[in-house]
Amino acid sequence: VGAREVLIAYNVDLGTSDLGIAKRIAHELRSKDGGLTYVKALGFELKQRRLVQVSMNMTDYHKSQLFKAYELVKLFAERYGVPVVGSEIVGLTPMDALVDSAEFYLRLENFSRDQILEKRLFAPSPLSLTDMSLATFSEEVASKKATPGGGSVSAYMGVLAAGLLSMVSRITLGKKELPKAADRLQAALKTGEELRARFLKLVVDDAESFNAVMKAFKIPKEQQETRRKAIQEATMKAAEVPLLTLDSSVETLRLAREVAENSAANALSDVSTSIAAARAAGEGATSTMWRRRPNG
């Protein structure tokens, strides 16, 4: 089901009581009679004010802007020697529709809508990598951007590996008869959740550290010493993150053995999957670290 554009109800008042003039202008203005596209218009009498009104429904303000409708009504009214005495918007209207008119009448040069304060204040904050859905995260990985790349994906494999171990621990502890090694599984669950949180942070840290490297390389070459120092520091940091991922992967593999020895037999396939994911995290982190090492 398609969604239609926001409809703007826009009226222009004319300084005359002659309803015929408003109707003739509406006829020339509306799209079905050859006027502005996406504009429906009628003429109405405002008896109490002794005025008439051209009442419009703007069904696509991107294609036919408010200022175009106003200027055309004004142009047609001048033919009849009638002034425009005001206009009104009925109900809500998108900010962009008003900005279109502001740009036109103020003749703004080099203006960007990013300069609008409210747009900055109420713009949605970009999602952190760890707040994204799986689909969105995979789209970010598949995009042409350099991050998130192999380092973040390796860390996310660690997230899944640790998560599976936490799941197996919870399932085993949730059985009617507590296992003999309940205390060890409680400790394993605590460690698994700590590892999962650590890996999640590394997903973001890896992307941010590599972005810092790319930013350092953009420093003008004329600033030789500043550029060299920034690149060196950023590269060292970027190499440290996958090292932490590797260390956490090894810790996850040790934890997997502990969980496997004390969990229900029907959950061992999940432990096996966790081991595979932890190995992938470690191998990916090793490759990333090798490529990022200074002078690597």
Summary of the structure (lengths in Angstrom):
residues: 296
radius of gyration: 32.3
end to end distance: 52.9
largest distance: 96.9
contacts: 915
relative contact order: 0.10
helix: 65%
strand: 10%
